[in-house]
Amino acid sequence: MKKLNFIIKNVKLKTGIDVMVHSVDMKYILADEPIILPNKSDFLQVYASKEQNRTFFKFRYNENDYMGSLSGADKVAENYAYLILSLIENYNVEPLQVTKSEMIKKIVSGEASIHEVESFTEENEVIFNNFFCLAISQDKAKIGETLNYLNKNKRTNYDLITAYDDKTIAYIKLEPDNENKIQAEKFALSLYSEIYRDLGEKVVIGVGTNKSRLIKANTSFNEAIIALKMNSFLYNNSSVHSYTNFMLIRLLEDLPKYRLKEITANILDEEGEALFADEEMLRTASVLMENNLNISEASRALYMHRNTLTYRLDKIEKVTNLNIRNFHDAVTFRILSIIKKIAD
């Protein structure tokens, strides 16, 4: 009866209607107060008793007959009774048996229905306040080992993890009500470090935004996938990529390409156009930005002598009139590089 109780509570939550339920022999009662039997018992599905100002409806659940009732005896109450009757019967249809991992995959891919998601959270006692999704990408030969590691070492039992495809793991990080809000990118960086430390494997992680309803997990997971794909625009060698960091790219993608080309044409001459086609120069600029415009750190990350790096930065400034050692010019340079990638 636990599931039937869940259904009735769900009806109240979604419609605001109090439904009372009892078995035909009155051995089981699901109600806040005693139920008065209808003054007519031979009705087929729905009966509105004006004397009792109550509408009754019959339904079968798990091969047992039950009678439900709700307040009111007008046409509106009758329509609600038919609607609730249909809802209970739909809940009573047993879905195809799938494993927990398969259901998690259905949830992040957006294939699970609201009913399936609600049933999953109820059956697995999933309790959370907010959540975010990670897309963990790795060579398919190693992904099985990483998946086993994550399942054995997850921080709490609230985490939901499954293989999404042969080279991507879907990770739903749930935040229980009694915990402080978890910083998604910080958690992803910590997770990356643990995988590298314990398995010696490097993964790439995309991070989606926080959501509050599990039915929205596919939105957060798609954002994490987009973050992985968008990384190619920034020539970024880092291992964690947050969707929020790519909002500018998403906005620029919505502009017509001719408008984007007009922007670059007004700023860059032929020599500037050629520089933005030079992968090495773009990578040099990107690594400098990743290292907070610190030349010493960037030269170490590039395995490049400091003087060589300085020479390249001087060349960028000469050609584009942008000194990317300066924050504002660096932002302009990054925007131009994104526009060139989108428009070309």
C-alpha positions in Angstrom: 0.0 0.0 0.0 3.0 2.3 0.2 2.9 3.0 -3.5 -0.9 3.7 -3.4 -0.3 6.1 -0.5 2.4 7.8 -2.6 0.0 8.2 -5.5 -2.7 9.8 -3.4 -0.2 12.2 -1.8 0.9 13.1 -5.3 -2.7 13.8 -6.4 -3.0 16.2 -3.4 0.3 17.9 -4.2 -0.5 18.4 -7.9 -4.2 19.2 -7.7 -4.9 20.3 -4.1 -7.7 17.8 -3.9 -8.1 15.6 -0.8 -8.9 12.0 -1.9 -10.1 9.3 0.6 -9.6 5.7 -0.3 -11.0 2.5 1.2 -11.2 -1.2 0.2 -14.6 -2.7 -0.5 -14.6 -4.7 2.7 -13.4 -1.7 4.7 -10.3 -3.6 6.1 -8.0 -0.9 4.8 -8.7 2.8 5.1 -6.5 5.6 3.6 -8.1 8.7 4.9 -7.8 11.4 7.6 -11.3 10.7 8.9 -13.9 8.0 8.8 -15.5 7.5 5.4 -19.2 7.4 5.0 -20.2 4.8 2.4 -22.2 6.1 -0.7 -25.9 5.5 -0.5 -25.6 3.7 -3.9 -23.2 0.9 -4.5 -24.0 -0.5 -7.9 -22.5 2.3 -10.0 -19.8 1.5 -12.5 -17.1 4.1 -12.2 -18.2 7.4 -10.8 -21.2 8.4 -8.6 -22.0 11.9 -7.3 -24.1 11.8 -4.2 -25.8 15.1 -3.7 -27.2 14.1 -0.3 -23.7 13.5 1.0 -22.1 16.2 -1.2 -19.4 13.7 -2.1 -18.3 12.1 -5.4 -17.2 8.4 -5.3 -15.2 6.5 -7.9 -14.2 2.8 -8.2 -10.8 1.5 -9.3 -8.7 -1.6 -9.3 -5.2 -1.5 -7.9 -2.8 -4.6 -7.8 -5.8 -6.9 -8.5 -7.8 -5.4 -5.6 -10.9 -3.3 -5.7 -11.0 0.1 -4.0 -13.3 3.0 -3.7 -12.1 6.6 -3.7 -14.0 9.8 -2.8 -13.6 13.5 -2.9 -15.6 16.5 -1.7 -18.4 17.9 -3.9 -21.1 16.5 -6.1 -21.2 18.8 -9.1 -19.9 18.3 -12.6 -16.5 19.6 -11.7 -16.1 17.0 -8.9 -17.2 14.3 -11.3 -14.6 15.4 -13.9 -11.9 15.4 -11.2 -13.0 11.9 -10.1 -12.6 10.6 -13.7 -9.2 12.4 -14.0 -7.9 10.9 -10.7 -9.3 7.5 -11.6 -7.3 7.6 -14.8 -4.2 8.9 -13.0 -4.2 6.0 -10.5 -4.7 3.5 -13.3 -1.8 4.9 -15.2 0.4 4.8 -12.1 -0.7 1.2 -11.7 0.6 0.1 -15.1 3.9 -1.4 -14.3 6.7 0.0 -16.5 9.3 -2.3 -18.2 11.8 -3.5 -15.6 15.0 -1.5 -16.0 18.0 -1.4 -13.8 18.9 1.6 -11.7 21.7 2.5 -14.0 19.4 2.3 -17.1 16.9 4.6 -15.3 19.6 7.1 -14.5 20.6 7.1 -18.2 16.9 7.7 -19.2 16.7 10.6 -16.8 19.8 12.4 -18.0 18.9 11.8 -21.7 15.4 13.2 -21.2 13.6 9.9 -22.1 12.1 9.3 -18.6 8.5 10.5 -18.0 7.6 12.6 -15.0 5.9 9.5 -13.5 9.0 7.4 -14.0 11.2 10.1 -12.4 8.8 10.4 -9.4 8.6 6.6 -9.0 12.4 6.4 -9.1 12.9 9.0 -6.4 10.3 7.3 -4.2 11.6 3.7 -4.6 15.2 4.7 -4.2 14.4 7.2 -1.3 16.3 9.9 -3.2 16.2 13.1 -1.1 17.7 16.3 -2.3 17.4 20.1 -2.4 19.3 20.9 -5.6 21.6 19.1 -8.0 23.9 19.5 -10.9 25.2 17.1 -13.6 28.7 16.3 -14.8 29.7 14.8 -18.1 33.0 12.9 -17.6 34.8 12.1 -20.8 37.5 9.5 -21.2 39.0 7.0 -23.6 36.5 4.2 -24.0 39.1 1.6 -23.1 39.4 3.1 -19.6 35.9 4.2 -18.9 34.8 1.0 -17.2 37.5 1.2 -14.6 36.6 4.9 -13.9 32.9 4.1 -13.6 33.6 1.3 -11.1 35.8 3.6 -9.1 33.2 6.4 -9.0 30.5 4.0 -7.8 32.7 2.5 -5.1 34.0 5.9 -3.9 31.1 8.3 -4.3 30.9 10.9 -1.6 27.4 10.1 -0.5 24.7 7.6 -1.3 22.8 10.5 -2.9 25.0 10.6 -6.0 23.7 8.9 -9.1 26.2 7.6 -11.6 25.9 5.7 -14.9 27.6 5.2 -18.3 26.0 7.5 -20.8 27.8 6.1 -23.8 31.1 4.3 -24.5 33.2 7.3 -23.6 31.0 9.4 -21.3 29.9 9.0 -17.7 26.9 10.8 -16.4 27.2 12.0 -12.8 24.2 13.5 -11.0 25.5 15.3 -7.8 22.5 15.6 -5.4 22.6 18.1 -2.6 20.6 16.9 0.5 18.4 19.4 2.3 20.7 19.4 5.3 23.8 20.4 3.4 25.2 23.7 2.2 25.1 24.5 -1.5 28.0 22.6 -3.2 30.0 24.6 -5.7 29.8 22.6 -8.9 33.1 23.5 -10.5 35.0 23.1 -7.2 33.5 19.6 -6.8 34.4 18.7 -10.4 38.0 19.8 -9.8 38.2 17.7 -6.7 36.8 14.7 -8.5 39.3 15.1 -11.3 42.1 15.2 -8.8 40.9 12.0 -7.0 40.6 10.1 -10.3 44.1 11.1 -11.3 45.6 10.4 -7.9 44.0 6.9 -7.4 43.8 5.6 -11.0 46.5 7.6 -12.7 44.0 8.5 -15.5 43.2 12.0 -16.8 39.6 12.7 -17.6 37.8 15.8 -18.9 34.7 17.0 -17.1 31.9 19.2 -18.3 29.8 20.9 -15.6 26.1 21.8 -15.9 24.2 24.3 -13.9 22.2 23.7 -10.7 18.6 22.6 -11.0 15.9 21.8 -8.4 13.7 19.1 -10.1 15.2 15.8 -11.2 13.1 15.9 -14.4 15.4 18.7 -15.4 18.5 16.5 -15.2 18.7 16.2 -19.0 19.0 20.1 -19.2 21.9 20.2 -16.8 23.6 17.2 -18.4 23.2 18.7 -21.9 24.9 21.8 -20.6 27.8 19.7 -19.3 28.1 18.1 -22.8 28.0 21.5 -24.4 30.8 22.7 -22.1 33.0 19.9 -23.3 32.3 20.7 -26.9 32.7 24.5 -26.5 36.1 23.9 -25.0 37.5 23.7 -28.6 36.7 27.4 -29.0 39.1 28.5 -26.3 42.1 26.2 -27.0 41.9 25.3 -23.3 44.0 22.4 -21.9 42.3 22.4 -18.5 40.3 19.4 -17.4 37.1 21.0 -16.0 34.8 23.1 -18.1 31.8 24.8 -16.7 28.8 25.7 -18.9 28.5 29.1 -17.2 32.0 29.9 -18.6 30.7 29.5 -22.1 27.6 31.7 -21.9 29.3 34.4 -24.1 29.9 31.8 -26.8 26.2 30.8 -26.7 25.2 34.4 -27.0 27.5 35.1 -29.9 26.3 32.0 -31.8 22.9 33.5 -31.9 24.1 36.4 -34.0 24.1 36.1 -37.8 27.5 35.3 -39.2 27.5 38.4 -41.4 27.3 40.5 -38.3 30.2 38.7 -36.7 32.3 39.2 -39.8 31.5 42.9 -39.8 32.8 43.1 -36.2 36.1 41.5 -37.1 36.5 43.4 -40.4 36.2 46.7 -38.5 39.0 45.7 -36.0 41.4 43.4 -38.0 43.4 44.1 -41.1 44.9 41.3 -43.3 47.8 40.8 -40.9 45.4 40.5 -38.0 43.2 38.0 -39.8 46.3 35.9 -40.4 47.3 36.0 -36.8 43.9 34.6 -35.7 44.4 31.8 -38.2 47.7 30.9 -36.4 47.0 28.0 -34.0 50.2 28.5 -32.1 49.6 32.2 -31.4 46.1 31.5 -30.3 47.2 28.7 -28.0 49.9 31.0 -26.5 47.3 33.7 -25.7 44.8 31.1 -24.3 47.4 29.6 -21.9 48.4 33.1 -20.7 44.7 33.8 -19.9 44.3 30.4 -18.1 47.2 31.4 -15.9 45.7 34.8 -14.9 48.0 36.7 -17.3 51.0 35.6 -15.3 53.9 35.4 -17.8 56.1 33.2 -15.6 53.3 30.6 -15.0 52.3 30.7 -18.7 55.8 30.1 -19.9 56.1 27.1 -17.6 52.7 25.7 -18.8 53.9 26.2 -22.5 57.4 24.8 -21.8 58.6 28.0 -23.4 61.3 30.4 -22.5 60.0 33.6 -21.0 61.7 35.7 -23.7 60.0 33.6 -26.4 56.6 34.2 -24.8 57.3 37.9 -24.5 58.2 38.0 -28.2 54.9 36.4 -29.1 52.9 38.8 -26.9 54.7 41.7 -28.5 53.8 40.4 -31.9 50.2 40.1 -30.9 50.1 43.6 -29.7 51.8 45.0 -32.8 49.4 43.2 -35.2 46.1 43.7 -33.3 46.9 46.7 -31.1 45.8 44.6 -28.1 48.2 44.2 -25.2 46.8 41.0 -23.7 48.9 41.3 -20.6 46.2 43.8 -19.7 42.9 42.3 -18.6 40.6 44.4 -20.8 42.6 43.8 -23.9 42.8 40.1 -23.1 39.0 40.0 -22.9 38.7 41.7 -26.2 41.2 39.3 -27.8 39.3 36.3 -26.4 36.0 37.6 -27.8 37.6 38.1 -31.2 39.0 34.6 -31.2 35.5 33.2 -30.4 33.9 35.3 -33.1 36.5 34.1 -35.7 35.8 30.5 -34.7 32.1 30.9 -35.1 32.1 33.0 -38.2 34.7 31.1 -40.3 
